[in-house]
Amino acid sequence: MHKKLLIAAAVVAVALFATVAANAAVNAGNTGWRWGNPLPQGNDLKTLDMVGMRGYAGGDSGTLLRTDDAGATWSTVRTGLLDDVQLVRAIGPDSFVFAGACALRRSDDGGQTVLRLPWTQSDESCSPQIKSV
């Protein structure tokens, strides 16, 4: 009986370790902080777009996440924004655009680099605000 209990405890420990390892911490937007719980992050998401298995989701405080496996796992894309990401549109697996109220960005390498699309002089104020990309 004691041996069966030890085996069961070892199986549970391995399962817990595998779950924790699969849920690696993700950066919180552009703040430099990392979420510990809830994983993968705790900001509200407002927008999502997919091309095949690759997808991008954006939300509060400049949060932008990328998935390569249809949402099973996610990683952070550094946006350079502190404002909410309100819209994201995938052009192809590696190319996408995203926007906040006045900020417009594009990446053509899956989020490794992000470029500002200067449709206004400033990301801080604009009239009207971005409604679609």
C-alpha positions in Angstrom: 0.0 0.0 0.0 2.8 2.4 0.9 4.6 1.8 -2.4 1.3 2.5 -4.4 0.9 5.8 -2.5 4.5 6.9 -3.3 4.0 6.1 -7.0 0.7 8.0 -7.0 2.4 11.0 -5.3 5.2 10.9 -7.9 2.7 10.9 -10.8 0.9 13.9 -9.3 4.2 15.8 -8.8 5.3 15.2 -12.4 1.9 16.3 -13.7 2.0 19.5 -11.6 5.5 20.3 -12.8 4.5 19.8 -16.4 1.5 22.1 -16.0 3.6 24.8 -14.4 6.4 24.6 -17.0 3.8 24.8 -19.8 2.4 28.1 -18.3 5.6 30.2 -18.5 5.2 33.8 -17.4 4.4 36.4 -20.0 5.3 40.1 -20.0 2.5 42.5 -19.1 2.2 44.8 -22.1 5.1 47.2 -22.3 5.6 47.6 -18.6 8.5 45.2 -17.9 6.5 43.3 -15.3 5.8 39.6 -15.7 2.5 38.0 -14.7 2.8 35.1 -12.2 -0.9 34.4 -11.7 -3.2 34.3 -13.6 -1.2 32.9 -16.5 -0.3 33.7 -19.2 -1.3 37.3 -18.3 -4.0 39.2 -16.6 -5.0 42.1 -18.8 -8.3 42.0 -20.6 -8.1 41.1 -24.2 -10.3 43.1 -26.7 -9.4 41.9 -30.1 -8.2 38.7 -31.9 -7.3 37.7 -35.4 -6.0 34.4 -36.8 -4.3 33.2 -40.0 -4.1 29.4 -39.9 -2.5 28.3 -36.6 -0.9 31.8 -36.0 -3.0 34.4 -34.2 -2.6 37.7 -32.4 -4.7 39.0 -29.5 -4.6 42.6 -28.1 -5.9 44.3 -25.0 -5.4 46.5 -22.0 -2.1 48.5 -21.3 -0.5 47.7 -24.7 -0.9 43.9 -24.3 -0.3 42.0 -27.5 0.0 38.2 -27.5 0.9 35.7 -30.3 0.1 32.1 -30.7 1.7 29.7 -33.1 -0.5 26.7 -32.2 -4.1 28.0 -32.5 -4.2 29.2 -28.9 -2.7 26.3 -27.0 0.2 28.6 -25.9 0.9 32.3 -26.1 3.9 34.6 -26.1 4.2 38.4 -25.7 4.8 40.8 -28.5 6.4 44.1 -27.3 4.2 46.9 -28.7 5.9 50.0 -27.4 2.4 51.1 -26.3 0.9 51.8 -22.8 -2.5 52.5 -24.2 -5.0 49.7 -25.0 -4.6 47.7 -28.2 -8.1 47.9 -29.6 -7.7 46.4 -33.0 -5.5 43.7 -34.5 -5.6 42.4 -38.1 -3.4 39.6 -39.4 -2.3 40.1 -43.0 -0.4 36.8 -43.1 1.2 34.6 -40.6 4.1 37.0 -40.0 2.5 40.3 -41.0 -0.1 42.1 -38.9 -1.2 45.6 -38.0 -2.6 46.7 -34.6 -4.0 50.0 -33.3 -5.0 51.8 -30.1 -7.1 55.0 -30.1 -4.5 57.0 -32.0 -1.5 54.6 -32.4 -1.0 52.5 -35.4 1.7 49.8 -35.7 2.8 47.1 -38.1 5.1 44.0 -38.0 6.2 41.9 -40.9 8.3 39.4 -38.8 5.8 37.9 -36.4 6.3 40.6 -33.9 10.1 40.6 -33.5 10.1 44.2 -34.6 7.2 46.7 -34.6 7.1 49.9 -36.7 5.0 53.0 -36.1 2.8 53.9 -39.0 2.7 57.7 -38.8 -0.8 58.6 -39.8 -0.7 61.5 -37.3 2.0 63.5 -35.8 1.4 62.0 -32.4 0.1 58.8 -30.8 -1.3 60.8 -27.9 -4.1 62.7 -29.6 -6.0 62.4 -32.8 -9.4 63.3 -34.3 -11.0 61.0 -35.2 -9.7 58.0 -33.4 -8.9 54.7 -35.2 -12.0 52.6 -35.7 -10.8 50.0 -38.2 -7.6 48.6 -39.8 
